[in-house]
Amino acid sequence: MATCRPRTPGSHSYSAFLELALAVLLIRLVFAVALGSPVPGTHVIATLPELPLPHWAQGIRLGGRVTAESLLFAFYDGLKLAALLICVGAANALANPSRLLKSLPGALYETGVAVVVALTFAPNLIADVRRLRAARRLRGRPDRGIRGLLQVGLPVLEGALERSVALAAAMDARGYGRTAEVPPAVRRTTAALTLGGLLGVCAGTYGLLTAEGGTYGLPLLLAGVAAALAGLRLGGRRSLRTRYRPDRWDARAWLVAASGAAVAALLTLAAGTDPAALHPGVVPLAAPTLPLWPAAAVLLALLPAFIAPKEPS
């Protein structure tokens, strides 16, 4: 990620997501110690004073025994959420929202604008907080604690409001929201294809995940994807917009996209063939083993670090 991220203020938000992931992991461990865990264990690490609770609070305890099994289970559970936060932080630091918006089909342009605004909110917020804290330090004012947070929070909110007003003015000046005249039959066909395609995708995915739906799951999924794509194709006629310098997909872009799809497919296959390898148990207490070919599949995600174009320094 360090070799491919752009030289923008939002690209430095990754460290904040790392800190948030670490905080989530620590909070999960604290909850396991204070509130207990449903996982039984025999390796007692400490025994805390237990607070008696009424009968209607059965299943919940405050204090009591802290076992190694419960801590390991909480650690594994917290790592899942921490990994998701790290991935979201990497996406915020690496993604270029304007290029993402240019690559979307016309039917998804309104939705794409909302997604782009949401993606840029966290990096811009973190950049504003760092800029204001640095300014307060240069003036010899405190930038930590409750007082510093309150005095930094108001300018950050004012900046977010100003950016929102500027974005609305820019969208209005560029004619955002204009639609072409489309016959009613085309609009109804577009809505039917898009809605039917999404329902087909949901039903097909459910069929693939259940043992009873193995016969109809894949055909229904493919039919739903085809109907949704046809609906998006027809819906793009209502959007009057052009692309300034559209991105061209070359061989390196296809390799980057294929590496991510390959990792997702291989790990899904590994989770289906050997679930215990990717979800180590804690009872009995044992060290987790490293599954070889799933670990080798994860290494495919390093391919973009070598083939993706580097940002100019």
Salt bridges, closest charged atoms under 4 A:
GLU69 OE2 - HIS43 ND1 2.71
ASP77 OD2 - ARG28 NE 3.22
ASP128 OD1 - ARG131 NH2 3.35
ASP128 OD2 - ARG163 NH1 2.59
ASP143 OD2 - ARG133 NE 3.36
ASP143 OD2 - ARG137 NH1 2.73
ASP247 OD2 - ARG99 NE 3.06
